[in-house]
Amino acid sequence: MIQAIIYSRQDCHLCEMLEDELKSTYRDLLDILMIDIDEDINLKKLYGLEIPVLIINGERVRLHPVDHEQIKSLMGL
């Protein structure tokens, strides 16, 4: 499985929607890790109000809308 990291914060509706979309689209292909940026001052400074932020294979994925072609490319599909 390929790891996907979603940088989020508590009660982030967009973060939850992104997680649900990834789970339904890439069920057995992605291991999704949610990280709350408010628990790490450096992440909070880095991402601030930009959440959700999706990282796959060390690369930030374009969101709004989710760039599924980029995700597939990063996954080697």
N, C-alpha and C positions, 0 to 999 in steps of 0.2 A: 504494500500500500504506500501511496505517496502522502506525505504530510502536508496539510494545509493549515495555516495559522490565521485565525481571525482575531485581530486586535479590536477589542470592544470595550464597553463599560456596562455597568449594571443598568438594567431597564432600557437598553438600546433596542428599540423596535426594528430598526434597519439591520442591526447585527443579527437579530433572531431570524429575520426574513432571509438574510444571506445564508445563514447556517442551514435553514430548512431547504432552501433552493439547492444548495450544494449536496445535501444529504439525499434529496430526491433525484437529482440528476446524475450524481457520481457515487451511488450507494457503496459499492464494493471496491472503489478505486481510491478514495480519499480517506485518510485518517484526519479528522478535523479537531484541532486544538483551539479552544477559545481562551484568550488571554485578556484579563481585565487591566487596561492601562492605568487605572487609578491606583493599582497596587504597586506601581513602579514609577517613581518620579521621572526617570529618564524616558520611559515610554510615554508618559503623560506629556512631557515637553515635546517629544518627537511627533506624536500623532494628534494631541490636543483634540480639536473638534473635527478632525478628518475621519473619524471612525464611521462605519467599519473600514478596516484596512485588511485586505486579503493578501497573504504571501504564500506562494507555492514554489518549491525548489529555490528559495532565496530571492525570488522576484516578485515584485508588487504587481498584482493583477488590476487592470483597469475595471472600475465599477461604474455604475450609473449610466447605462445598464451594465450588468455583469458581462464581461467579454469572454464568452464561452470558447471562441476560437483560440484565444490566448491561453486559457486554462488547458485546453486539449493539447496545445503545442508544448506547454511546460510539463505536461504529463507524458509527453512522447506518444500521443495518440494521433 
